[in-house]
Amino acid sequence: MWATNAKIVGIVLGTLALYTLIANKIPQVQSEVPQALTLGANVTPEQLVAAGEKVYTGIGGCTTCHGLGERAPNLLTDEKGQGTIGARCGKREPGKTCKQYLYESLDNPTAYVVSGYQPIMPVMTKQLSPAQVWSVIAFLESQGGTVDVTASDIPTTSPASPTSPTSPGGGGGAGGAAFAGGSTDPKAIIQAAGCLACHKLDGQGQVIAPDLTHVGSRRDAESIRRKILDPASSVTKGYEKLAGIMPKSFGTMMSAAQLEALVQYLAAHK
Amino acid sequence: MTDPLLLLQAAADTSRAYGEFPVIGARAFVWITAEVHLMFAAFVLGVPMFAVVTEAIGIFGGDERYDRLSKEFTRLLLVAYSATAIWGAMLVFGLSTLYPRFWAYLTTIFAPSMWLYAALFFVESFTLYLYYYGWDRWKKGRAKLGHWTLGILLNVWGTIVMFIANAWLTYMMSPPRDITPTTDPTTIKLWHAIANATWMPINVHRVIANVVFGGAIVGAYASYRFLAARTEEERAHYDWMGYVGNFIAMSALIVLPFAGYWLGREIYQYDQSMGITMMGGFMSWLWVIQAFLIAVLFLTGNYYLWIGMGRIPGAERFRPYTKYLLIVLVLGAIVWGTPHTMIADSKELAAMGGSHHPFLGALGVMSAKNTAVNLMILTTFLSFLLYRRANTRPVVPWARAGTIIQGAMFAVAAGVVLFYGIRGYFVEAIVRIGFSVYQVLAVLSCIVFVTVIDILMARGAQSLGAIRWGRMPPRSQYALFILAVTFTWLMGLMGFARSGIRQYWHVWQVMQDTSKYAATPALGYASKMISLCVLIFLSLVAFVFWLGGLAEKSTFVATAEGEKGARHVGH
């Protein structure tokens, strides 16, 4: 019986070893967590293209469909005699530059569905950071075209369309004015600042930090302003152990007009 | 109960959002405990299904062998239940200590269902004890029917328990679209979270998969007992038991891909990008491995049947055909395993002119793959049919016409599969996807109608001799082991696929995994984890079976009946 047992163990281990071996012999692809792509103010087109290629073939998952010629148009190879994407992107939509066309295709993929294909592409600006999106655009432009993406196209905190009125000339520039697209709408500021990731306001958001729905009844405008600029200045009772979690950077991110708009909006929440 | 608010406040302390487990790390610990728990759970849910079916065959068919077989199945469950609970407890402790923020979120939404889960597990356990220990006490008449009802209840409780747990994991995959990262979990309605997009497809898929899995493990158990048997009678009994286990596993396996299609479709409908990640993104190669494993299952399952024909008088008539069946299976496996959408760098893409090789791409598309797998299913069904008819000669007057009709049905089904497979190359993707439905319907219709004709044709059939149970070479039993290992490994692989498509999200696009293990590992690492889990599970199952043997002798009763054994499942 020992011989039989040994054979059974051998078969089990041999089968497991075979499957493991095969799975280790094929190309190994790990799904990485999208990382913030840091591109300096003096980033070169070559650096943008190199970064964009990594996103395109990696976490962007673009090659899943583009290149097959059946799920989505070929981008890196010729598509129906029109050349590669860099060569044809500027001719796709009248009045739109290659950069504008590519950005809108990533931001609103259903806007320009190429004839013969299904509208299956996800909104990439929701999946990638602005720096990643713009580097992909640079990479696609480099495929037969001219790269005209620059650092000024890449907003520091939130995406902005190259056609956005707040970002003339092709994109939101760096700096505080770009926060929430420069908007003084308190809801846009709250959205851009990510306040609701911890605070609850009008039924939305998390309840990790104090509920802001009636914040105006317990803090005046001055107190709210001070709290935003220096979160450690006062701590709401019951939340002592969360002290220090709220970022101290909001004062430097917002313009004075944005800060005031937000303060007055919250103070009105009695 | 802890106030959910306090749990969330505690969760905000990022230093305690994640714990760490020594040596292997938090993710590996949760991976192992979840997978091994799931394997035991599948076993204890799958085995009662056919335990109750075989008991019914014993009651209503008057064949006591099935009753004894059913009891032997159930005996395997007793210790397996404890193992399931132990690994489940380890998983809960792992989640609550290593992923406290995520666990707090999940319990905030699902707490009431978790209490119900625990209560039902309790009820299920006691139903099992009553079912097993009452076997000999409630053996006759109405009492026996009452006993059988206990078996049905056992399945009902088990299925509800599984459905509840499935709600938690499917919520992680496909939370309702109105739930966002800023949604307060205390405001999410329980049923809204439970009835998410992938809940019911997973439920159905798992019910079928559990039957497959249970059958395979029972088959392996029987094969071990066969190899260890000291008498011809004992060998005959375990040969028969192994056959039944394999029959059930392979029969359910044939249906499983259809449930898989449904699940895949729901995933695509829920979120295109998730579906694309699953089928064409970084998981592309996973499906090539899956195709290889399923090819192993089909080939080994058929191989076992073909060897089994050696113990059936009259089967020699059909043996020449097996080589053609083998050719179809091998060709099907090759097509199914052809890579298609692979992640490649831009140089590789440019060199190939697309993301796949021009020649292999033609075989790697779904038109070819669907055609291949449907033909493999038809071929396997034909193997079963030949096996069924091996020792009989139909005597009904329309026997010849019936056989011709059966042959025509096979030809039509294969023709439909081939037609839509080829046509799929000339239509748009959205149209092509619909073709798989016609292919599946053709195959299922063929299976159903051919079986009905075969049953009618077998009435009063002339026997060419009893099946010589036990007259099987040892290699047939080793094939059953390969089936069990492959089924188990496949289960681990598909678990990785289902869970891995969430990528760096605990809850898809609602709660992000910010731990150091957030990246989803490549298949190489995953395969090592799967093999480790399978090894742990099979070692424990071997221990469980050994314990079962210590506690009580086999329900096998050595009688001349075992030798006679002319009847078996399928006749």
Chai-1 contact restraints between the chains, C-beta under 6 A:
chainA,res_idxA,chainB,res_idxB,connection_type,confidence,min_distance_angstrom,max_distance_angstrom,comment,restraint_id
A,M1,B,A228,contact,1.0,0.0,6.0,A-B,restraint_1
A,T4,B,L227,contact,1.0,0.0,6.0,A-B,restraint_2
A,I8,B,F481,contact,1.0,0.0,6.0,A-B,restraint_3
A,I11,B,Y478,contact,1.0,0.0,6.0,A-B,restraint_4
A,I11,B,F481,contact,1.0,0.0,6.0,A-B,restraint_5
A,V12,B,V485,contact,1.0,0.0,6.0,A-B,restraint_6
A,T15,B,I482,contact,1.0,0.0,6.0,A-B,restraint_7
A,T15,B,V485,contact,1.0,0.0,6.0,A-B,restraint_8
A,L16,B,S531,contact,1.0,0.0,6.0,A-B,restraint_9
A,Y19,B,W489,contact,1.0,0.0,6.0,A-B,restraint_10
A,T20,B,S527,contact,1.0,0.0,6.0,A-B,restraint_11
A,T20,B,K528,contact,1.0,0.0,6.0,A-B,restraint_12
A,T20,B,S531,contact,1.0,0.0,6.0,A-B,restraint_13
A,A23,B,I289,contact,1.0,0.0,6.0,A-B,restraint_14
A,A23,B,L523,contact,1.0,0.0,6.0,A-B,restraint_15
A,A23,B,G524,contact,1.0,0.0,6.0,A-B,restraint_16
A,A23,B,S527,contact,1.0,0.0,6.0,A-B,restraint_17
A,N24,B,G524,contact,1.0,0.0,6.0,A-B,restraint_18
A,I26,B,W285,contact,1.0,0.0,6.0,A-B,restraint_19
A,Q28,B,A522,contact,1.0,0.0,6.0,A-B,restraint_20
A,Q28,B,G524,contact,1.0,0.0,6.0,A-B,restraint_21
A,V29,B,F282,contact,1.0,0.0,6.0,A-B,restraint_22
A,V29,B,I343,contact,1.0,0.0,6.0,A-B,restraint_23
A,V29,B,A522,contact,1.0,0.0,6.0,A-B,restraint_24
A,Q30,B,A519,contact,1.0,0.0,6.0,A-B,restraint_25
A,Q30,B,P521,contact,1.0,0.0,6.0,A-B,restraint_26
A,Q30,B,A522,contact,1.0,0.0,6.0,A-B,restraint_27
A,S31,B,F282,contact,1.0,0.0,6.0,A-B,restraint_28
A,S31,B,Q503,contact,1.0,0.0,6.0,A-B,restraint_29
A,S31,B,T520,contact,1.0,0.0,6.0,A-B,restraint_30
A,E32,B,A519,contact,1.0,0.0,6.0,A-B,restraint_31
A,V33,B,Y504,contact,1.0,0.0,6.0,A-B,restraint_32
A,V33,B,A518,contact,1.0,0.0,6.0,A-B,restraint_33
A,V33,B,A519,contact,1.0,0.0,6.0,A-B,restraint_34
A,T57,B,D345,contact,1.0,0.0,6.0,A-B,restraint_35
A,G61,B,G281,contact,1.0,0.0,6.0,A-B,restraint_36
A,T63,B,I343,contact,1.0,0.0,6.0,A-B,restraint_37
A,T63,B,S355,contact,1.0,0.0,6.0,A-B,restraint_38
A,T64,B,I276,contact,1.0,0.0,6.0,A-B,restraint_39
A,T64,B,G280,contact,1.0,0.0,6.0,A-B,restraint_40
A,T64,B,G281,contact,1.0,0.0,6.0,A-B,restraint_41
A,G67,B,L349,contact,1.0,0.0,6.0,A-B,restraint_42
A,G67,B,G354,contact,1.0,0.0,6.0,A-B,restraint_43
A,G67,B,S355,contact,1.0,0.0,6.0,A-B,restraint_44
A,L68,B,G354,contact,1.0,0.0,6.0,A-B,restraint_45
A,L68,B,S355,contact,1.0,0.0,6.0,A-B,restraint_46
A,G69,B,G354,contact,1.0,0.0,6.0,A-B,restraint_47
A,L76,B,S346,contact,1.0,0.0,6.0,A-B,restraint_48
A,L76,B,L349,contact,1.0,0.0,6.0,A-B,restraint_49
A,L76,B,A350,contact,1.0,0.0,6.0,A-B,restraint_50
A,T77,B,G353,contact,1.0,0.0,6.0,A-B,restraint_51
A,Q118,B,I430,contact,1.0,0.0,6.0,A-B,restraint_52
A,I120,B,Q272,contact,1.0,0.0,6.0,A-B,restraint_53
A,P122,B,Q272,contact,1.0,0.0,6.0,A-B,restraint_54
A,P122,B,S273,contact,1.0,0.0,6.0,A-B,restraint_55
A,L196,B,T182,contact,1.0,0.0,6.0,A-B,restraint_56
A,Q204,B,T182,contact,1.0,0.0,6.0,A-B,restraint_57
A,G205,B,T182,contact,1.0,0.0,6.0,A-B,restraint_58
A,V207,B,L5,contact,1.0,0.0,6.0,A-B,restraint_59
A,V207,B,L8,contact,1.0,0.0,6.0,A-B,restraint_60
A,V207,B,D184,contact,1.0,0.0,6.0,A-B,restraint_61
A,I208,B,L8,contact,1.0,0.0,6.0,A-B,restraint_62
A,I208,B,A12,contact,1.0,0.0,6.0,A-B,restraint_63
A,L242,B,A12,contact,1.0,0.0,6.0,A-B,restraint_64
